[in-house]
Amino acid sequence: MIRHIRALLYEQGFTIGGARLRLSGDEAREETTQYRQLIRQTIAELEDVLQVLRK
């Protein structure tokens, strides 16, 4: 995330306000969706491990 902010500010020339708007838009929603998928997958894997341990 920090690298993304740095790229917006220094490489793409966004102002701090512009970078904030960019991050709060569609990209932020997409990133949130990816994190939610990762969390669901991790939970499923942990539940599988728990089932194995209970046997």
A tleap script that builds the chain and sets N, CA, C and O, in Angstrom:
source leaprc.protein.ff14SB
mol = sequence {
  NMET ILE ARG HIE ILE ARG ALA LEU LEU TYR
  GLU GLN GLY PHE THR ILE GLY GLY ALA ARG
  LEU ARG LEU SER GLY ASP GLU ALA ARG GLU
  GLU THR THR GLN TYR ARG GLN LEU ILE ARG
  GLN THR ILE ALA GLU LEU GLU ASP VAL LEU
  GLN VAL LEU ARG CLYS
}
set mol.1.N position { 0.827 -1.186 0.000 }
set mol.1.CA position { 0.000 0.000 0.000 }
set mol.1.C position { 0.875 1.254 0.000 }
set mol.1.O position { 0.597 2.211 -0.723 }
set mol.2.N position { 1.921 1.244 0.805 }
set mol.2.CA position { 2.805 2.408 0.878 }
set mol.2.C position { 3.491 2.635 -0.460 }
set mol.2.O position { 3.651 3.773 -0.901 }
set mol.3.N position { 3.892 1.552 -1.097 }
set mol.3.CA position { 4.531 1.684 -2.415 }
set mol.3.C position { 3.563 2.256 -3.438 }
set mol.3.O position { 3.947 3.041 -4.305 }
set mol.4.N position { 2.306 1.855 -3.327 }
set mol.4.CA position { 1.285 2.370 -4.240 }
set mol.4.C position { 1.110 3.876 -4.045 }
set mol.4.O position { 1.019 4.626 -5.017 }
set mol.5.N position { 1.064 4.307 -2.801 }
set mol.5.CA position { 0.936 5.736 -2.499 }
set mol.5.C position { 2.150 6.489 -3.023 }
set mol.5.O position { 2.011 7.547 -3.637 }
set mol.6.N position { 3.321 5.954 -2.785 }
set mol.6.CA position { 4.557 6.586 -3.260 }
set mol.6.C position { 4.540 6.725 -4.783 }
set mol.6.O position { 4.927 7.761 -5.323 }
set mol.7.N position { 4.090 5.677 -5.465 }
set mol.7.CA position { 4.021 5.721 -6.930 }
set mol.7.C position { 3.045 6.794 -7.394 }
set mol.7.O position { 3.326 7.518 -8.349 }
set mol.8.N position { 1.907 6.899 -6.727 }
set mol.8.CA position { 0.940 7.933 -7.102 }
set mol.8.C position { 1.536 9.326 -6.932 }
set mol.8.O position { 1.356 10.192 -7.788 }
set mol.9.N position { 2.241 9.540 -5.833 }
set mol.9.CA position { 2.773 10.867 -5.538 }
set mol.9.C position { 3.980 11.214 -6.398 }
set mol.9.O position { 4.025 12.287 -7.000 }
set mol.10.N position { 4.942 10.332 -6.459 }
set mol.10.CA position { 6.220 10.671 -7.088 }
set mol.10.C position { 6.316 10.278 -8.556 }
set mol.10.O position { 6.894 11.012 -9.357 }
set mol.11.N position { 5.760 9.134 -8.911 }
set mol.11.CA position { 5.888 8.679 -10.294 }
set mol.11.C position { 4.776 9.221 -11.186 }
set mol.11.O position { 5.014 9.550 -12.348 }
set mol.12.N position { 3.570 9.312 -10.647 }
set mol.12.CA position { 2.438 9.743 -11.458 }
set mol.12.C position { 2.079 11.205 -11.235 }
set mol.12.O position { 1.235 11.750 -11.946 }
set mol.13.N position { 2.708 11.840 -10.261 }
set mol.13.CA position { 2.535 13.271 -10.051 }
set mol.13.C position { 1.251 13.702 -9.365 }
set mol.13.O position { 0.855 14.862 -9.472 }
set mol.14.N position { 0.602 12.799 -8.671 }
set mol.14.CA position { -0.614 13.166 -7.952 }
set mol.14.C position { -0.275 14.058 -6.763 }
set mol.14.O position { 0.808 13.962 -6.185 }
set mol.15.N position { -1.209 14.919 -6.412 }
set mol.15.CA position { -1.089 15.649 -5.153 }
set mol.15.C position { -1.549 14.704 -4.044 }
set mol.15.O position { -2.090 13.634 -4.323 }
set mol.16.N position { -1.338 15.092 -2.808 }
set mol.16.CA position { -1.793 14.249 -1.694 }
set mol.16.C position { -3.307 14.082 -1.752 }
set mol.16.O position { -3.824 12.980 -1.569 }
set mol.17.N position { -4.007 15.169 -2.005 }
set mol.17.CA position { -5.468 15.102 -2.118 }
set mol.17.C position { -5.915 14.218 -3.272 }
set mol.17.O position { -6.857 13.437 -3.140 }
set mol.18.N position { -5.233 14.348 -4.404 }
set mol.18.CA position { -5.574 13.533 -5.566 }
set mol.18.C position { -5.315 12.058 -5.325 }
set mol.18.O position { -6.108 11.206 -5.724 }
set mol.19.N position { -4.200 11.760 -4.670 }
set mol.19.CA position { -3.886 10.368 -4.340 }
set mol.19.C position { -4.929 9.804 -3.381 }
set mol.19.O position { -5.339 8.650 -3.502 }
set mol.20.N position { -5.346 10.620 -2.440 }
set mol.20.CA position { -6.371 10.182 -1.480 }
set mol.20.C position { -7.676 9.854 -2.207 }
set mol.20.O position { -8.310 8.836 -1.930 }
set mol.21.N position { -8.072 10.724 -3.138 }
set mol.21.CA position { -9.291 10.467 -3.902 }
set mol.21.C position { -9.159 9.207 -4.751 }
set mol.21.O position { -10.089 8.406 -4.844 }
set mol.22.N position { -8.020 9.049 -5.352 }
set mol.22.CA position { -7.781 7.871 -6.199 }
set mol.22.C position { -7.876 6.596 -5.369 }
set mol.22.O position { -8.478 5.613 -5.801 }
set mol.23.N position { -7.287 6.612 -4.190 }
set mol.23.CA position { -7.292 5.427 -3.334 }
set mol.23.C position { -8.670 5.135 -2.754 }
set mol.23.O position { -8.982 3.982 -2.457 }
set mol.24.N position { -9.486 6.149 -2.593 }
set mol.24.CA position { -10.810 5.930 -2.017 }
set mol.24.C position { -11.830 5.544 -3.076 }
set mol.24.O position { -12.979 5.246 -2.748 }
set mol.25.N position { -11.431 5.544 -4.325 }
set mol.25.CA position { -12.335 5.209 -5.425 }
set mol.25.C position { -12.371 3.727 -5.722 }
set mol.25.O position { -12.327 2.892 -4.819 }
set mol.26.N position { -12.451 3.420 -6.991 }
set mol.26.CA position { -12.607 2.041 -7.448 }
set mol.26.C position { -11.448 1.147 -7.038 }
set mol.26.O position { -11.660 -0.017 -6.697 }
set mol.27.N position { -10.237 1.663 -7.065 }
set mol.27.CA position { -9.082 0.841 -6.709 }
set mol.27.C position { -9.183 0.354 -5.272 }
set mol.27.O position { -8.853 -0.794 -4.973 }
set mol.28.N position { -9.637 1.224 -4.391 }
set mol.28.CA position { -9.769 0.825 -2.986 }
set mol.28.C position { -10.814 -0.276 -2.851 }
set mol.28.O position { -10.634 -1.213 -2.073 }
set mol.29.N position { -11.901 -0.166 -3.604 }
set mol.29.CA position { -12.936 -1.201 -3.540 }
set mol.29.C position { -12.408 -2.528 -4.075 }
set mol.29.O position { -12.674 -3.589 -3.510 }
set mol.30.N position { -11.663 -2.454 -5.161 }
set mol.30.CA position { -11.092 -3.670 -5.741 }
set mol.30.C position { -10.115 -4.330 -4.772 }
set mol.30.O position { -10.101 -5.552 -4.620 }
set mol.31.N position { -9.303 -3.509 -4.125 }
set mol.31.CA position { -8.338 -4.034 -3.161 }
set mol.31.C position { -9.057 -4.680 -1.983 }
set mol.31.O position { -8.646 -5.735 -1.499 }
set mol.32.N position { -10.132 -4.044 -1.523 }
set mol.32.CA position { -10.916 -4.594 -0.421 }
set mol.32.C position { -11.500 -5.943 -0.809 }
set mol.32.O position { -11.503 -6.873 -0.002 }
set mol.33.N position { -11.989 -6.056 -2.025 }
set mol.33.CA position { -12.542 -7.321 -2.504 }
set mol.33.C position { -11.476 -8.402 -2.517 }
set mol.33.O position { -11.746 -9.541 -2.134 }
set mol.34.N position { -10.278 -8.066 -2.948 }
set mol.34.CA position { -9.187 -9.034 -2.971 }
set mol.34.C position { -8.834 -9.488 -1.560 }
set mol.34.O position { -8.591 -10.672 -1.329 }
set mol.35.N position { -8.804 -8.549 -0.614 }
set mol.35.CA position { -8.501 -8.910 0.772 }
set mol.35.C position { -9.584 -9.809 1.347 }
set mol.35.O position { -9.287 -10.764 2.065 }
set mol.36.N position { -10.833 -9.508 1.036 }
set mol.36.CA position { -11.926 -10.345 1.536 }
set mol.36.C position { -11.826 -11.763 0.992 }
set mol.36.O position { -12.062 -12.727 1.720 }
set mol.37.N position { -11.474 -11.894 -0.290 }
set mol.37.CA position { -11.282 -13.223 -0.874 }
set mol.37.C position { -10.162 -13.969 -0.165 }
set mol.37.O position { -10.296 -15.152 0.149 }
set mol.38.N position { -9.078 -13.286 0.082 }
set mol.38.CA position { -7.942 -13.900 0.766 }
set mol.38.C position { -8.331 -14.346 2.172 }
set mol.38.O position { -7.936 -15.423 2.618 }
set mol.39.N position { -9.095 -13.527 2.857 }
set mol.39.CA position { -9.543 -13.870 4.210 }
set mol.39.C position { -10.448 -15.093 4.177 }
set mol.39.O position { -10.300 -15.996 5.001 }
set mol.40.N position { -11.392 -15.131 3.223 }
set mol.40.CA position { -12.279 -16.293 3.108 }
set mol.40.C position { -11.484 -17.569 2.837 }
set mol.40.O position { -11.753 -18.617 3.425 }
set mol.41.N position { -10.512 -17.468 1.950 }
set mol.41.CA position { -9.681 -18.628 1.617 }
set mol.41.C position { -8.887 -19.089 2.836 }
set mol.41.O position { -8.777 -20.289 3.091 }
set mol.42.N position { -8.338 -18.146 3.582 }
set mol.42.CA position { -7.570 -18.479 4.779 }
set mol.42.C position { -8.453 -19.148 5.821 }
set mol.42.O position { -8.036 -20.113 6.461 }
set mol.43.N position { -9.662 -18.646 5.995 }
set mol.43.CA position { -10.598 -19.243 6.951 }
set mol.43.C position { -10.924 -20.674 6.541 }
set mol.43.O position { -10.945 -21.573 7.381 }
set mol.44.N position { -11.178 -20.885 5.252 }
set mol.44.CA position { -11.487 -22.236 4.770 }
set mol.44.C position { -10.323 -23.184 5.029 }
set mol.44.O position { -10.529 -24.318 5.460 }
set mol.45.N position { -9.115 -22.731 4.771 }
set mol.45.CA position { -7.941 -23.570 5.009 }
set mol.45.C position { -7.766 -23.873 6.493 }
set mol.45.O position { -7.422 -24.995 6.862 }
set mol.46.N position { -7.999 -22.887 7.335 }
set mol.46.CA position { -7.888 -23.107 8.780 }
set mol.46.C position { -8.953 -24.083 9.273 }
set mol.46.O position { -8.686 -24.901 10.153 }
set mol.47.N position { -10.157 -23.999 8.709 }
set mol.47.CA position { -11.203 -24.945 9.085 }
set mol.47.C position { -10.822 -26.360 8.671 }
set mol.47.O position { -11.100 -27.313 9.400 }
set mol.48.N position { -10.188 -26.511 7.506 }
set mol.48.CA position { -9.709 -27.826 7.073 }
set mol.48.C position { -8.656 -28.364 8.038 }
set mol.48.O position { -8.684 -29.541 8.400 }
set mol.49.N position { -7.744 -27.517 8.448 }
set mol.49.CA position { -6.703 -27.921 9.399 }
set mol.49.C position { -7.342 -28.334 10.721 }
set mol.49.O position { -6.938 -29.329 11.323 }
set mol.50.N position { -8.326 -27.584 11.168 }
set mol.50.CA position { -9.014 -27.901 12.413 }
set mol.50.C position { -9.693 -29.264 12.333 }
set mol.50.O position { -9.649 -30.034 13.292 }
set mol.51.N position { -10.316 -29.567 11.206 }
set mol.51.CA position { -10.957 -30.877 11.036 }
set mol.51.C position { -9.932 -32.003 11.102 }
set mol.51.O position { -10.194 -33.045 11.703 }
set mol.52.N position { -8.780 -31.803 10.494 }
set mol.52.CA position { -7.722 -32.821 10.528 }
set mol.52.C position { -7.230 -33.014 11.958 }
set mol.52.O position { -6.992 -34.144 12.385 }
set mol.53.N position { -7.077 -31.934 12.690 }
set mol.53.CA position { -6.581 -32.020 14.063 }
set mol.53.C position { -7.585 -32.691 14.994 }
set mol.53.O position { -7.191 -33.329 15.970 }
set mol.54.N position { -8.856 -32.557 14.709 }
set mol.54.CA position { -9.886 -33.160 15.558 }
set mol.54.C position { -9.972 -34.676 15.381 }
set mol.54.O position { -10.528 -35.364 16.236 }
set mol.55.N position { -9.435 -35.198 14.291 }
set mol.55.CA position { -9.522 -36.650 14.019 }
set mol.55.C position { -8.592 -37.436 14.892 }
set mol.55.O position { -8.540 -38.662 14.792 }
savepdb mol mol.pdb
quit
